[in-house]
Amino acid sequence: MGIIIKPIVTEKLTAQGEKLNRYAFIVDRRANKIQIKAAVEQMYNVSVADINTANYHGKRKSRYTKAGLLRGRMNHFKKAYVTLAGEDKIDFYSNI
């Protein structure tokens, strides 16, 4: 699917997944909450209770090299925090 780009797996979000049944994904910047909900429900066969989204602006980065100072910018991205209903769980490690 083109809406969900990748799941975010960090220590903090793993703890939230176990405790609060909440998972995070990087999603397409143009996607709205209804589209994100449908994509998660279809991809993982779970029922979604709540979705929170956050837009992140790409930071400016610079580094010094032999060729001189290189400047650039990280990409903008959108994060979706998905809270699942009931006893549903998502196992990101089942395919490994």
CNS distance restraints for C-alpha pairs under 8 A (distance, minus, plus):
assign (resid   1 and name CA) (resid  39 and name CA) 7.46 0.50 0.50
assign (resid   2 and name CA) (resid  28 and name CA) 7.22 0.50 0.50
assign (resid   3 and name CA) (resid  27 and name CA) 5.55 0.50 0.50
assign (resid   3 and name CA) (resid  28 and name CA) 5.11 0.50 0.50
assign (resid   3 and name CA) (resid  31 and name CA) 6.48 0.50 0.50
assign (resid   3 and name CA) (resid  35 and name CA) 7.55 0.50 0.50
assign (resid   3 and name CA) (resid  36 and name CA) 6.69 0.50 0.50
assign (resid   3 and name CA) (resid  39 and name CA) 6.86 0.50 0.50
assign (resid   4 and name CA) (resid  25 and name CA) 6.78 0.50 0.50
assign (resid   4 and name CA) (resid  26 and name CA) 6.40 0.50 0.50
assign (resid   4 and name CA) (resid  27 and name CA) 4.55 0.50 0.50
assign (resid   4 and name CA) (resid  28 and name CA) 6.48 0.50 0.50
assign (resid   4 and name CA) (resid  36 and name CA) 7.29 0.50 0.50
assign (resid   4 and name CA) (resid  39 and name CA) 7.07 0.50 0.50
assign (resid   4 and name CA) (resid  40 and name CA) 7.73 0.50 0.50
assign (resid   5 and name CA) (resid  25 and name CA) 7.30 0.50 0.50
assign (resid   5 and name CA) (resid  26 and name CA) 5.55 0.50 0.50
assign (resid   5 and name CA) (resid  27 and name CA) 5.14 0.50 0.50
assign (resid   5 and name CA) (resid  28 and name CA) 6.70 0.50 0.50
assign (resid   6 and name CA) (resid  25 and name CA) 5.74 0.50 0.50
assign (resid   6 and name CA) (resid  26 and name CA) 5.41 0.50 0.50
assign (resid   6 and name CA) (resid  27 and name CA) 7.13 0.50 0.50
assign (resid   7 and name CA) (resid  23 and name CA) 7.95 0.50 0.50
assign (resid   7 and name CA) (resid  24 and name CA) 6.05 0.50 0.50
assign (resid   7 and name CA) (resid  25 and name CA) 4.17 0.50 0.50
assign (resid   7 and name CA) (resid  26 and name CA) 6.12 0.50 0.50
assign (resid   8 and name CA) (resid  13 and name CA) 7.55 0.50 0.50
assign (resid   8 and name CA) (resid  23 and name CA) 7.77 0.50 0.50
assign (resid   8 and name CA) (resid  24 and name CA) 5.48 0.50 0.50
assign (resid   8 and name CA) (resid  25 and name CA) 5.33 0.50 0.50
assign (resid   8 and name CA) (resid  26 and name CA) 6.85 0.50 0.50
assign (resid   9 and name CA) (resid  13 and name CA) 6.33 0.50 0.50
assign (resid   9 and name CA) (resid  14 and name CA) 6.45 0.50 0.50
assign (resid   9 and name CA) (resid  24 and name CA) 7.79 0.50 0.50
assign (resid  10 and name CA) (resid  14 and name CA) 5.96 0.50 0.50
assign (resid  11 and name CA) (resid  15 and name CA) 6.27 0.50 0.50
assign (resid  12 and name CA) (resid  16 and name CA) 6.38 0.50 0.50
assign (resid  13 and name CA) (resid  17 and name CA) 6.01 0.50 0.50
assign (resid  13 and name CA) (resid  22 and name CA) 7.52 0.50 0.50
assign (resid  13 and name CA) (resid  23 and name CA) 6.48 0.50 0.50
assign (resid  13 and name CA) (resid  24 and name CA) 7.07 0.50 0.50
assign (resid  14 and name CA) (resid  18 and name CA) 6.40 0.50 0.50
assign (resid  14 and name CA) (resid  23 and name CA) 7.74 0.50 0.50
assign (resid  15 and name CA) (resid  19 and name CA) 6.04 0.50 0.50
assign (resid  16 and name CA) (resid  20 and name CA) 5.12 0.50 0.50
assign (resid  16 and name CA) (resid  21 and name CA) 6.33 0.50 0.50
assign (resid  16 and name CA) (resid  22 and name CA) 5.60 0.50 0.50
assign (resid  16 and name CA) (resid  23 and name CA) 7.21 0.50 0.50
assign (resid  17 and name CA) (resid  21 and name CA) 4.40 0.50 0.50
assign (resid  17 and name CA) (resid  22 and name CA) 4.64 0.50 0.50
assign (resid  17 and name CA) (resid  23 and name CA) 5.61 0.50 0.50
assign (resid  18 and name CA) (resid  22 and name CA) 7.82 0.50 0.50
assign (resid  20 and name CA) (resid  83 and name CA) 7.61 0.50 0.50
assign (resid  21 and name CA) (resid  83 and name CA) 5.85 0.50 0.50
assign (resid  21 and name CA) (resid  84 and name CA) 5.79 0.50 0.50
assign (resid  21 and name CA) (resid  85 and name CA) 7.93 0.50 0.50
assign (resid  21 and name CA) (resid  88 and name CA) 7.85 0.50 0.50
assign (resid  21 and name CA) (resid  89 and name CA) 7.04 0.50 0.50
assign (resid  22 and name CA) (resid  81 and name CA) 6.67 0.50 0.50
assign (resid  22 and name CA) (resid  82 and name CA) 5.50 0.50 0.50
assign (resid  22 and name CA) (resid  83 and name CA) 4.29 0.50 0.50
assign (resid  22 and name CA) (resid  84 and name CA) 6.34 0.50 0.50
assign (resid  23 and name CA) (resid  81 and name CA) 5.71 0.50 0.50
assign (resid  23 and name CA) (resid  82 and name CA) 5.20 0.50 0.50
assign (resid  23 and name CA) (resid  83 and name CA) 6.45 0.50 0.50
assign (resid  24 and name CA) (resid  79 and name CA) 6.81 0.50 0.50
assign (resid  24 and name CA) (resid  80 and name CA) 5.54 0.50 0.50
assign (resid  24 and name CA) (resid  81 and name CA) 4.43 0.50 0.50
assign (resid  24 and name CA) (resid  82 and name CA) 6.00 0.50 0.50
assign (resid  25 and name CA) (resid  79 and name CA) 5.73 0.50 0.50
assign (resid  25 and name CA) (resid  80 and name CA) 5.28 0.50 0.50
assign (resid  25 and name CA) (resid  81 and name CA) 6.64 0.50 0.50
assign (resid  25 and name CA) (resid  82 and name CA) 7.88 0.50 0.50
assign (resid  26 and name CA) (resid  77 and name CA) 7.04 0.50 0.50
assign (resid  26 and name CA) (resid  78 and name CA) 5.81 0.50 0.50
assign (resid  26 and name CA) (resid  79 and name CA) 4.66 0.50 0.50
assign (resid  26 and name CA) (resid  80 and name CA) 6.33 0.50 0.50
assign (resid  27 and name CA) (resid  31 and name CA) 7.15 0.50 0.50
assign (resid  27 and name CA) (resid  36 and name CA) 7.70 0.50 0.50
assign (resid  27 and name CA) (resid  77 and name CA) 7.45 0.50 0.50
assign (resid  27 and name CA) (resid  78 and name CA) 5.65 0.50 0.50
assign (resid  27 and name CA) (resid  79 and name CA) 6.01 0.50 0.50
assign (resid  27 and name CA) (resid  80 and name CA) 6.64 0.50 0.50
assign (resid  28 and name CA) (resid  77 and name CA) 7.43 0.50 0.50
assign (resid  28 and name CA) (resid  78 and name CA) 6.56 0.50 0.50
assign (resid  29 and name CA) (resid  55 and name CA) 7.60 0.50 0.50
assign (resid  29 and name CA) (resid  77 and name CA) 6.11 0.50 0.50
assign (resid  29 and name CA) (resid  78 and name CA) 5.25 0.50 0.50
assign (resid  31 and name CA) (resid  35 and name CA) 6.09 0.50 0.50
assign (resid  31 and name CA) (resid  36 and name CA) 6.56 0.50 0.50
assign (resid  32 and name CA) (resid  36 and name CA) 6.28 0.50 0.50
assign (resid  33 and name CA) (resid  37 and name CA) 6.03 0.50 0.50
assign (resid  33 and name CA) (resid  51 and name CA) 6.53 0.50 0.50
assign (resid  33 and name CA) (resid  52 and name CA) 7.78 0.50 0.50
assign (resid  33 and name CA) (resid  53 and name CA) 7.59 0.50 0.50
assign (resid  34 and name CA) (resid  38 and name CA) 6.30 0.50 0.50
assign (resid  35 and name CA) (resid  39 and name CA) 6.17 0.50 0.50
assign (resid  36 and name CA) (resid  40 and name CA) 6.18 0.50 0.50
assign (resid  36 and name CA) (resid  80 and name CA) 7.87 0.50 0.50
assign (resid  37 and name CA) (resid  41 and name CA) 6.12 0.50 0.50
assign (resid  37 and name CA) (resid  48 and name CA) 6.44 0.50 0.50
assign (resid  37 and name CA) (resid  51 and name CA) 7.34 0.50 0.50
assign (resid  38 and name CA) (resid  42 and name CA) 6.07 0.50 0.50
assign (resid  39 and name CA) (resid  43 and name CA) 5.98 0.50 0.50
assign (resid  40 and name CA) (resid  44 and name CA) 5.90 0.50 0.50
assign (resid  40 and name CA) (resid  45 and name CA) 7.57 0.50 0.50
assign (resid  40 and name CA) (resid  46 and name CA) 7.44 0.50 0.50
assign (resid  40 and name CA) (resid  48 and name CA) 7.73 0.50 0.50
assign (resid  41 and name CA) (resid  45 and name CA) 5.10 0.50 0.50
assign (resid  41 and name CA) (resid  46 and name CA) 5.06 0.50 0.50
assign (resid  41 and name CA) (resid  47 and name CA) 5.82 0.50 0.50
assign (resid  41 and name CA) (resid  48 and name CA) 6.69 0.50 0.50
assign (resid  42 and name CA) (resid  46 and name CA) 7.64 0.50 0.50
assign (resid  44 and name CA) (resid  90 and name CA) 6.82 0.50 0.50
assign (resid  46 and name CA) (resid  84 and name CA) 7.21 0.50 0.50
assign (resid  46 and name CA) (resid  85 and name CA) 7.98 0.50 0.50
assign (resid  46 and name CA) (resid  88 and name CA) 5.93 0.50 0.50
assign (resid  46 and name CA) (resid  89 and name CA) 7.43 0.50 0.50
assign (resid  46 and name CA) (resid  90 and name CA) 7.91 0.50 0.50
assign (resid  47 and name CA) (resid  84 and name CA) 6.00 0.50 0.50
assign (resid  47 and name CA) (resid  85 and name CA) 5.69 0.50 0.50
assign (resid  47 and name CA) (resid  88 and name CA) 7.11 0.50 0.50
assign (resid  48 and name CA) (resid  82 and name CA) 6.91 0.50 0.50
assign (resid  48 and name CA) (resid  83 and name CA) 6.10 0.50 0.50
assign (resid  48 and name CA) (resid  84 and name CA) 4.47 0.50 0.50
assign (resid  48 and name CA) (resid  85 and name CA) 5.51 0.50 0.50
assign (resid  49 and name CA) (resid  82 and name CA) 7.75 0.50 0.50
assign (resid  49 and name CA) (resid  83 and name CA) 5.62 0.50 0.50
assign (resid  49 and name CA) (resid  84 and name CA) 5.13 0.50 0.50
assign (resid  49 and name CA) (resid  85 and name CA) 4.80 0.50 0.50
assign (resid  50 and name CA) (resid  82 and name CA) 6.01 0.50 0.50
assign (resid  50 and name CA) (resid  83 and name CA) 5.04 0.50 0.50
assign (resid  50 and name CA) (resid  84 and name CA) 6.95 0.50 0.50
assign (resid  51 and name CA) (resid  80 and name CA) 6.64 0.50 0.50
assign (resid  51 and name CA) (resid  81 and name CA) 5.62 0.50 0.50
assign (resid  51 and name CA) (resid  82 and name CA) 4.67 0.50 0.50
assign (resid  51 and name CA) (resid  83 and name CA) 6.22 0.50 0.50
assign (resid  52 and name CA) (resid  80 and name CA) 5.72 0.50 0.50
assign (resid  52 and name CA) (resid  81 and name CA) 5.03 0.50 0.50
assign (resid  52 and name CA) (resid  82 and name CA) 6.63 0.50 0.50
assign (resid  53 and name CA) (resid  78 and name CA) 7.02 0.50 0.50
assign (resid  53 and name CA) (resid  79 and name CA) 5.59 0.50 0.50
assign (resid  53 and name CA) (resid  80 and name CA) 4.39 0.50 0.50
assign (resid  53 and name CA) (resid  81 and name CA) 6.11 0.50 0.50
assign (resid  54 and name CA) (resid  78 and name CA) 5.72 0.50 0.50
assign (resid  54 and name CA) (resid  79 and name CA) 5.21 0.50 0.50
assign (resid  54 and name CA) (resid  80 and name CA) 6.52 0.50 0.50
assign (resid  55 and name CA) (resid  76 and name CA) 7.68 0.50 0.50
assign (resid  55 and name CA) (resid  77 and name CA) 6.13 0.50 0.50
assign (resid  55 and name CA) (resid  78 and name CA) 4.45 0.50 0.50
assign (resid  55 and name CA) (resid  79 and name CA) 6.40 0.50 0.50
assign (resid  56 and name CA) (resid  76 and name CA) 5.72 0.50 0.50
assign (resid  56 and name CA) (resid  77 and name CA) 5.34 0.50 0.50
assign (resid  56 and name CA) (resid  78 and name CA) 5.89 0.50 0.50
assign (resid  56 and name CA) (resid  79 and name CA) 7.66 0.50 0.50
assign (resid  57 and name CA) (resid  75 and name CA) 7.46 0.50 0.50
assign (resid  57 and name CA) (resid  76 and name CA) 4.79 0.50 0.50
assign (resid  57 and name CA) (resid  77 and name CA) 6.86 0.50 0.50
assign (resid  58 and name CA) (resid  73 and name CA) 6.15 0.50 0.50
assign (resid  58 and name CA) (resid  74 and name CA) 4.62 0.50 0.50
assign (resid  58 and name CA) (resid  75 and name CA) 4.87 0.50 0.50
assign (resid  58 and name CA) (resid  76 and name CA) 4.46 0.50 0.50
assign (resid  58 and name CA) (resid  77 and name CA) 7.41 0.50 0.50
assign (resid  59 and name CA) (resid  73 and name CA) 5.64 0.50 0.50
assign (resid  59 and name CA) (resid  74 and name CA) 5.42 0.50 0.50
assign (resid  59 and name CA) (resid  75 and name CA) 7.76 0.50 0.50
assign (resid  60 and name CA) (resid  71 and name CA) 7.48 0.50 0.50
assign (resid  60 and name CA) (resid  72 and name CA) 5.92 0.50 0.50
assign (resid  60 and name CA) (resid  73 and name CA) 4.33 0.50 0.50
assign (resid  60 and name CA) (resid  74 and name CA) 6.46 0.50 0.50
assign (resid  61 and name CA) (resid  71 and name CA) 5.90 0.50 0.50
assign (resid  61 and name CA) (resid  72 and name CA) 5.34 0.50 0.50
assign (resid  61 and name CA) (resid  73 and name CA) 5.50 0.50 0.50
assign (resid  61 and name CA) (resid  74 and name CA) 7.19 0.50 0.50
assign (resid  62 and name CA) (resid  69 and name CA) 6.86 0.50 0.50
assign (resid  62 and name CA) (resid  70 and name CA) 5.53 0.50 0.50
assign (resid  62 and name CA) (resid  71 and name CA) 4.34 0.50 0.50
assign (resid  62 and name CA) (resid  72 and name CA) 6.20 0.50 0.50
assign (resid  63 and name CA) (resid  69 and name CA) 5.84 0.50 0.50
assign (resid  63 and name CA) (resid  70 and name CA) 5.48 0.50 0.50
assign (resid  63 and name CA) (resid  71 and name CA) 6.74 0.50 0.50
assign (resid  64 and name CA) (resid  68 and name CA) 5.76 0.50 0.50
assign (resid  64 and name CA) (resid  69 and name CA) 4.64 0.50 0.50
assign (resid  64 and name CA) (resid  70 and name CA) 6.32 0.50 0.50
assign (resid  65 and name CA) (resid  69 and name CA) 6.17 0.50 0.50
assign (resid  65 and name CA) (resid  70 and name CA) 7.19 0.50 0.50
assign (resid  84 and name CA) (resid  88 and name CA) 6.23 0.50 0.50
assign (resid  84 and name CA) (resid  89 and name CA) 7.43 0.50 0.50
